[in-house]
Amino acid sequence: MRILRACFLLGGLFLGAAMVPAQGSGAAISTPAAREAVLAIAARLTEMDSPARREAVEKDPFYPAAGELNEETAKRGDALTDEERLELLAAQIKPTGSVELGGEPQLLFTEKRQKIGDKLSVVLDKVEYVVEIVSIEKNRFRIRYNNLETTRSIK
């Protein structure tokens, strides 16, 4: 990443230097001193010891602070298997019923209907997951997450 950023900065600096209109016949060719100046600026911008790079990250999304974890997350840690995560996600989905319209079963929520194949966004521990509705029956439905499926009843 650091090399890519340095190449991008150097490319931009060289492009900017190349776009300067020539003043005379010999001004179109860059001098070694001008190239050295551009390289010095690029080296300064990509230094690893710069103060901007030493600043601490305010919030790391991969390792949240202990204060941001709720009680359930703190108890179980991040050691959830996909099966456990799927069960917790399924528990968050609470349809109000099901209906069959035009021969197609639909899962009812307060103000919207979902069909087989539709995707649902479910938030668990401040992370949004997307699950797919696989089947809908009169009193239960089936969802899929990461190629795992589970069945829940409609209450």
C-alpha positions in Angstrom: 0.0 0.0 0.0 2.8 2.4 0.9 4.6 1.6 -2.4 1.3 2.2 -4.4 0.8 5.5 -2.6 4.3 6.6 -3.4 4.0 5.7 -7.0 0.7 7.6 -7.3 2.3 10.7 -5.7 5.4 10.5 -7.9 3.3 10.0 -11.0 1.1 13.0 -10.1 4.2 15.2 -9.4 5.9 14.1 -12.7 2.7 14.7 -14.6 2.4 18.2 -13.1 6.0 18.9 -14.0 5.5 17.7 -17.5 2.4 19.9 -18.0 4.4 23.1 -17.4 4.6 24.9 -20.8 8.1 25.2 -22.2 9.6 28.7 -22.0 12.4 28.1 -24.5 13.8 25.3 -26.7 15.9 23.8 -23.8 13.2 24.3 -21.1 11.1 21.2 -22.2 13.8 18.8 -20.8 13.9 18.5 -17.1 17.2 19.1 -15.4 18.7 16.7 -12.8 18.2 19.4 -10.1 14.5 19.7 -10.9 14.1 15.9 -10.8 16.0 15.7 -7.4 13.6 18.4 -6.0 10.6 16.4 -7.1 12.0 13.2 -5.6 12.8 15.0 -2.3 9.2 16.1 -2.0 7.9 12.6 -2.8 10.2 11.1 -0.2 9.0 13.6 2.4 5.4 12.8 1.6 5.9 9.0 1.9 8.0 9.0 5.0 6.8 6.4 7.6 7.9 8.5 10.5 5.6 11.4 9.6 3.4 12.7 12.4 0.2 12.0 10.5 1.2 8.3 10.3 2.0 8.1 14.0 -1.4 9.3 15.1 -3.5 6.6 16.7 -6.6 5.5 14.9 -9.7 6.9 16.6 -11.9 3.9 16.1 -10.8 0.6 14.8 -13.8 -1.1 13.1 -12.2 -4.6 13.5 -11.4 -4.4 17.2 -14.0 -2.2 18.9 -13.3 -0.8 22.3 -14.6 -2.7 25.3 -17.1 0.1 26.0 -18.7 -0.4 22.6 -19.4 -4.0 23.2 -22.8 -4.9 24.5 -23.2 -7.6 27.3 -24.0 -10.5 24.9 -20.9 -9.8 22.7 -18.7 -9.4 25.7 -19.9 -12.7 27.1 -19.4 -14.8 24.0 -16.5 -12.9 22.5 -16.1 -13.1 18.7 -16.0 -16.9 18.7 -19.4 -17.4 17.0 -19.6 -20.2 14.5 -21.7 -19.5 11.3 -24.4 -21.8 12.7 -24.7 -19.8 15.9 -24.6 -16.5 14.0 -27.4 -17.8 11.7 -29.6 -18.7 14.6 -29.1 -15.3 16.2 -29.9 -13.6 12.9 -33.0 -15.7 12.5 -34.2 -14.7 15.9 -34.0 -11.1 14.8 -36.4 -11.6 11.9 -40.0 -11.3 13.2 -42.6 -11.5 10.5 -46.3 -10.8 11.3 -47.6 -13.5 9.1 -47.6 -15.0 5.6 -50.0 -14.9 2.6 -50.2 -16.4 -0.9 -50.9 -13.8 -3.6 -51.1 -15.0 -7.2 -49.9 -18.4 -6.2 -46.7 -17.0 -4.7 -46.1 -17.2 -1.0 -45.0 -14.0 0.7 -43.7 -13.2 4.2 -45.5 -10.3 5.8 -43.9 -7.6 7.9 -45.7 -4.6 9.3 -45.7 -2.5 6.1 -43.9 -4.7 3.5 -44.0 -8.1 1.9 -41.0 -10.3 1.0 -41.0 -13.1 -1.5 -38.8 -16.2 -1.9 -35.4 -15.1 -3.0 -35.6 -11.7 -1.5 -32.7 -10.5 0.7 -33.2 -9.1 4.3 -30.8 -6.9 6.2 -30.4 -7.9 9.8 -28.4 -6.0 12.4 -26.6 -8.1 15.0 -24.1 -6.5 17.4 -23.9 -3.3 15.3 -23.0 -5.3 12.2 -25.4 -5.6 9.2 -25.8 -9.0 7.7 -27.8 -10.0 4.6 -29.8 -13.2 4.6 -31.9 -14.7 1.8 -35.5 -16.1 2.2 -35.4 -19.6 0.8 -38.9 -20.9 1.5 -42.2 -19.7 3.0 -45.0 -21.8 4.3 -48.1 -21.0 6.2 -46.6 -21.1 9.7 -42.8 -21.1 9.1 -40.1 -19.7 6.8 -36.5 -20.7 5.9 -33.5 -18.4 5.5 -30.0 -18.8 4.2 -26.7 -17.2 5.3 -23.2 -18.3 4.1 -24.7 -21.4 2.5 -26.3 -22.5 5.8 -30.1 -22.7 6.3 -32.4 -22.6 9.2 -36.2 -22.7 9.7 -38.1 -20.4 12.0 -41.8 -20.3 12.9 -44.0 -17.3 12.2 -45.4 -16.1 15.5 
